[in-house]
Amino acid sequence: NATIQEVPFGQWEPWLLSTDSPVFSFKPDIILILLTEREFLSRPFEAFIELESRIVKVVSTLQRLSNAKVVCSILSNSVEDLDQFSVSTEIKKQVIDNIINRTSNIAKWLSLSSFLCSVGYNDRADRYWVYSKIPFHPDLTGKLALFLGEHLSGLCRSNIKLVITDLDGTLWGGVLGEDGKAGIELDSMGSGFGYLRLQRYLLDLKKRGVLLAICSKNERKDIENVFKSRREMILSINDFVAVETSWEPKSKSVRKILEKLNLSSKQVMFLDDSPFEREEVCRVWPDLIVPSLENDPSLYVENVIMCGSGYVCPTTKEDMKRAQYIQDDEKRRQLKVRISDMGTFIESLGLVVENYQMDNSHLDRAEQLVSRTNQFNLNCKRYSRSNISDLMIHKENYAYIFKATDKFGEYGFIGLLLAIPTAIDEYEIDIFCLSCRAIGRRIERYMIEHLTSWLKQRDITKLKAIYVPCPKNSLIPDVMKSLGFNIAKESPDNSRIYELVF
């Protein structure tokens, strides 16, 4: 359930610009700014042009005064849009584009175009605005609330990490074992439409960083032949990070996939057209997201989206490359099997680590590292994007993000190290975290050496770090010892103050 504070009509600017506003004492997780162009349609063109600076000012203020995620939308649905040569429409488009370009790094912009298309112009009659300041029929208010709720909830929960999908009756029509590769349904203008549409949507999810896996009761070679020979297929076999083929219960195949990818069952979706298979998997894996697929395949994509978990929010470059990272990690794993000595293994990788002084372009990934990293996390502090930004902008603070590459490919940005001054000759590590994909590569040593080198240049001789035990970060004490830190103080709860003098 959500607790909502509503700003009085027409008062969005004073409420969001004043430090004394109840909005800031309310401390929201999300601030939704939902505007309509209606109030500008009876005013000169300049009024809409001025809107650009007004919105930019509000969004910039919110970034400074609040940790909330800011979501904006301008309900653009006037009948003037039907006039393809309207000057006001062109001005409006340009202004909206300018606003989005200037604020996209600090606010999420939500398009309502699909909602507006679904309601039609008759339900957006201007008379509702004149009499009640509602830009559409009152009955549509509930529909808009549901539409907004689904999208906003996506900002509050973790994105889906993996979709495990069946094949027969799900990604193509028919049964491969009975109909053969030439007999399965993939006609884009006929019975194969719904299956290909789902394939296209899954490819869309993959491009947003969602992993794809196959769970099928077919022979592997037969499956590969379909992907190779049926040109209608939108997905390729290489789009899947795992393929499990077995006649055992599908819950066992799901287990193998999760173990291979080192994922829990949370934020994982399972797709299968068979109610029996869905029920069997749900009994064993109750945390899985399992949409009920209709008998009509043309509705499959709608089923996935409307289950409330199909909304995958914008992601970082690291998210979008996740499938490639997993494939690269498999190559590293195979190399490690052949080379038993850890030092020799690391040397053979040809690992290169790069450091970047943080700027705004790194904030999204930095927030992910702070909020998601558990195993290699000094104190498990969970900072928001604006918290990290506040630390980053002070020149006396050390704020660096680290990227790694080896002969198999990129790791992406995998490490974050923030330190702040606590005395004339002392700094304290505030954030020290490293992605689990990069543990055991000695990257943490490079990070600390870079920090100490930076401190020496400023005549700082002492570094402090406070370890706070969390459910999964028990490896930190051994790491700190290996990096040369000494325990200055230890508490009954096993938290420790470490010191490094150099």
N, C-alpha and C positions, 0 to 999 in steps of 0.2 A: 504493500500500500504506500502511496505517496502523499506527503503533506504538501499542500499547495498554498502559496501566497499570491494573490492576484493584485496587480497594479491597477488603480482606478483608470477608467477609460480616458485615453488621451494624455495620460500623465507619465508615459514611459520615460521621457527625457529627464524631468526633474527627479523622479524616483531613482533613476539609474546613474545620475551624475552627482548626487549629493552624498557626502560621506555619512550624514546623519540619517539617511534613508533606512526605513525598516527592512529593506531588502538585504542589507549587509549584516544587520543583527540577526536576521533569519538564517543566514549562512546556508544558502541553497547549494545543492549539488549540480543543478542545471538551471540556467536562466534562459528562458525561451522568449525571444523578441519576435512576435508575429504581427507584422504590419500589413496594411492594405493600401493599394494605390488610390482607393476611392476618395480619400480626403483631398487629393491633389487634382482630381479631374475637373473641379470647378474653380481652379486657381490658375494663375499664369504659369507658363513653362518653367520659369525660374524657381518656383517652389519645389518642383521635383528635383531640379539640379542641386538645390541647397540641401536636399535630403542626404546626398552623398557625404558631405562634411559632418552632418549631424549624426549619422549612424557611425561613421568612423570614430568620431569623438566619444560616443557612448561605449562602443566596443573596446576602445583603447583604455578608457577609464575602468571598465569592468576587469580587464586584464590586470590592472594595477591594484584594484581594491578587493578583488574576490578570487577565490580559488575555484569557483564554479566553472563548469563547461558552458560556454555561450553558444546557443543555437539560434540562428536567425532565418527568417523567411519573409519574403514580400509577396503577398497574395496578389498576383497580377492577373486579373480576370475581367477586364472591361470590354464592352462591346466594341470600343474603338479598335481593338486588336483585329477585328474582322476586316477592317480597311487596311489592305496590304501596303498602301502608300501613305499612311498616316504619319505626319511629322512627329506628333506626340509619342507615337508608339516607338519610333526610332530613338527619340531622346530617352524614353524610359528604358529601353534595352541597353543603351550606352551607359546610363547612370547605374543601373543594376549591375552590369558587368564591372564597372569601375569599383563599386562598393565591394563586390566579392573579391576582386583582385587585391584590393588594399587591406582586406581583413581576413583573408582565407587562412593566414598563418596563426590567427588567434581566435577564430570563431568557425563553427561548422555551419555551412549553409545548406538548408533543407529545401529541395525543390518540391513544390506542390502541384507540378504540372500533371502528374498522373492522376492525382485526386481531382483536379479541375476537369480533366477530360472525362472522368467517370461520372461527374454530376451534370455536365452540359450547361449551356447558357441559360436555359429557361429557369434553372434553379439558382442562377446567380443574378437574378433580376435586380436592377438598380433601385427599385422601389423599397426593397428591404433595407437598403442603406439609408435612404431618405427618412424613413419612419422609425427605424430602430438601430441604425448604425451597425447592422449585420450585413456582410457583403454577399449573402446567399440566403436561401430559404432556411428558416429556423430549424426545420427538421434535419438539416444536414450538419448541425452543430455536433451531434453525437458521432456521426460518421467521421468528421474531421478530428474529433477527440481521439477516436480509436486509431485513426491513421497516424496522428502525432504520437500517441502513446506507444505504438509499436516501434516507431523510429527512435524515440527518446529512450525507451528501455534498452535499446541496443547500445546506447552510450554508457549505461550503468552496469552492463554485464560483459563478461568476457566474450569475445567473438568465438564462433565455431572454429575449431582447429582442424577438424578432420571430418570428411564425409565418407562413410563406408557404404558402397552401393552394390546391389544385386545387378545381374545382367538380363536374364530372361524375363520378359514382361516389364522390365524397368528401364533399361537403356536401349532395348530393341524389342520388337514384338515377336511373339512365338517362343519356341523352345529350341535352342541350338542343337541339342542332342537328337531331336526328332525331325526338325525341319531342315537342318544343315545350314551351312553359312549362306547359301544362295536363297534359302527359303525364309529367313527371318525378315521381319517387316521393318524397312527403313526408307519407305517412300515418303519424301518430304511433302508431297502434294496429296498424300492419301493417309493410309493407316499408320504410317511411320512418323507423322507430324509430331505427335506428343512426345515420343521417345527422343527424337532429335532435338526437340525444344528443351527437354530436360538435360540432354548432353551439353547443349549450348549454355544453359544456366550454370551447370557444374563447371564448365570451362571458365565462365565469368567469375565464379567463386575462387577457382584456382588462381586467377590473375589477381585476386585480392588477398592471396596468401593462405587460402584454405587447402589443406592436403586432401588428396583423393585416394581411395583404396577400393579394391574389388574383393567381394566375398561371393563366390559362385559355386554351384554344384555342377561344374562342367570340367572337361579336360583342359588343361592349360594350353596345350598346342592348338586345340580347336578355337579357344578364345583368341589366341594370337593370330590365327588365320583370318578371323573376322576383321580384326583391326587392320591387318595388312591388305586384305583383298576387297573389302567393302568400302568403296570410295565415299559413300554417303556418310560414313562415320565422322562426326565432328571431333570427338575425343580420340586421342591416340593412346596406345599402350604405355607410352612414355609419360603421359600425364598422371599416371598412378604411381605412388611411392611404394605400394605393397599390393600383391595379388595373391589371395588365398583361395585355392580350389580344393574342395573336399566334399565327400558325401556325409561327413559327420554333421552334428547339429551346428548351425551357423554361429551359435554363441561361442563355440570353441575356436572357430576361425576368427571371430572378433577378438578373442583373447590373444591369439597369435599376432594379429595386426597391431594391437595396442602394445604388446611386449616388444615387438620389433621397433616400433616408433617411440618407445619410452613415453607413452601418454597414458593418462588416466582416462576413465570413461566419461568424465565431465567434458562439456563442450565438444562432444562427438555426436554426429548424426548418423543414423542407420536408415537406408532406403531399401525397401523391398515391396513388391506388389502383392506378396502373399501374406494374408492376415495370420496364417499359421506361423510363418517364419518370424514375423514381427513379434508375435506373442511369445514365442520361444526365446528370442533374444532379450526381450524386455524382462522376462522372469529372471534371467541370469544377470542382466546389466540394467538395473532400474534407472541408473543415471543417464543412460543414453537418450538422446532426442530422437523419437521415432514418429515421423508424420504418418498419418493414415492416408495412403494413396488411393484415390478414387478408382472405380472401374474404368473410367474414361481417362486414358493417358494424356489427353490434351489439357487436363486439369492438374497434372503432376506438379508443374512449377508453381502454380497457385497454392497447392497443398503444402509445398515446402516453405514458401514465403509466409503464408498465413498461419503456420504453426507457431509463429512468434519468434522463431530462431533463425529464420532465413535472412534476416537483416544483418549483413556483415559490414561494419563501419569502415571508413577509410583507414588504410593501414600504412605502415612504414615500408621502406624499400626492403628491409630485412624480412618483413612478413611476406612480401610478394615473391621473395626468392627462397622461401622456406623449403619448397620441394627440391630445389637444386641443392640447398645445403644438406638435406638428408641424403641425397644421392652421393654427394661428395663425402659425407661422413661414412657411408658404407665402404667407399674405396679406402678411407683411412683405416677403418676397422679391419679390412682384409689385409692391409699392409702390416698392421699391428700383430695379427696372427702369425705372420711370417717372421717378424722381428721381435723377439722376446725382451730384449734389453730396452728399457724406457728411454735412456739417453740416446741410444743409437736410433730409435724410432723417431724421436723428436728431431734429431739432426737430419734424418733422411727426408723429413717433411719439407725442409727448406722454408721454415716459417719466417714471415716478415711481419713485424708489428709496427703500426703507424699511430702517432698521437695527434690529436686535433684539439686546439683550444676551443672551447665550446662557444657556439653562437646560436641564434634562433633556429637555424636549419637543423640543429641536433636535438632540439627539445623533445620532439615526439618520441624519438628512440630512447633518449635518456629517461623519460617518464616510464617507458615500457621496462627498461632494465631495472629501475628502482622498484616498480610495482610487481614485476613478475619473478625476479630472481630470488631464490630461496636458499639454495645450497651454498653458494659462494656469495654471502651477503654479511658484512661485518656486524650490522646491527638491525637489519630488516626495517629500517625507516622507510615509510611509504610517502614520498614527496609527490606533490602535484606538479604539473607543468610550470605553474607560476612560482611555486616554491623553488624549483630548480633555477628558473630564470632569475629570481631575486639573488640567489647565491652566485650565479654566473656573472652578473653585471658589475659586481664589485671587483675592482682591479686587484685588490690585495688578496682576494681568494684564488686558490688554485682550482680550476675547473677544466678537466680534460676528459675526452672520450676517446676510446681506443678501438682500432680496426686491425684485423689480422687477415693474412693471405698465405696460402702455401701452394705447393705444386698441384694440388687437386682442385683448388679454387678459393673463392672468398669465404670468410666467416661473417663478413659484415661488421658492424659496430657491436662489439661484444663486451666491452669493459667500460666502467665509469668510475672516476676517482675525483672526489671533491674534498678539499681541505681548507680550513679557515684559521686565521691567527687567533691565539688565545693568550699570548704573552709576547714580550719584545723579541724573545729568541725561540718561540715555540709555536708550532701549528698543531691542529688536531684534525684527524681524518673524520669527515662527516659522513661521506658515502664511499664505500669500497665494495663494488660488486662486479661479478664476472659471469657471463652466460655459461650455463652448464655444458654447452657445446665446446667451450674452450678450456674447461678445467683439465689439468694435467698436461698443459703445453708450456708451462713456465711463463705464461703471459703475465701473471700476477707479479712476478719478480721484475719484469720490464717496467710495469706500471709504477711500482714503488721506487725503482731506481730513477725513473724519470722525475718523480715527485721530489726525491731527495736532491737530485741535481738542480732542480728548479729552486729549492729552498737554499741550497748552498750559495747560489748566485745572489741571494738576498741576505746572506750572513745569518741564516737561521740554522741552528745546530740541534734542535730537538723536535721530535715528532711523536705525538700521542695518538692513541687509538683506543676507543672503548668498544669492547666486544659484548654484545647482548645476545644470550642464547635464545634461539628460536627453534621451532620444531625440526627444521631440516638443515641448520647451518653448523652442525657439530664439527665439520672439518676445519673451521676457521682457526681454532687454537693451534693445530699442527701447522697450518699455513703461516701464521704469525711467527711461530718459533723458527720455521725454516727461513723466514725473511729477516731474521736477526732481532726481532722485537723481544724485549724482556717484560715480564709481568711486574708491574709496579704495585698493583693492588688487586685482590681477588675477593669477591663478595660471596655470601652463602648461596645466592641464587646462581652461582657459577659465572656471573658477569665479571669481566676483567678489564683493568686499565693497563694498556701496553705502552711502553716507551721505547723509542729508538733514538740513540744519540750518535751523531756522526760529525 
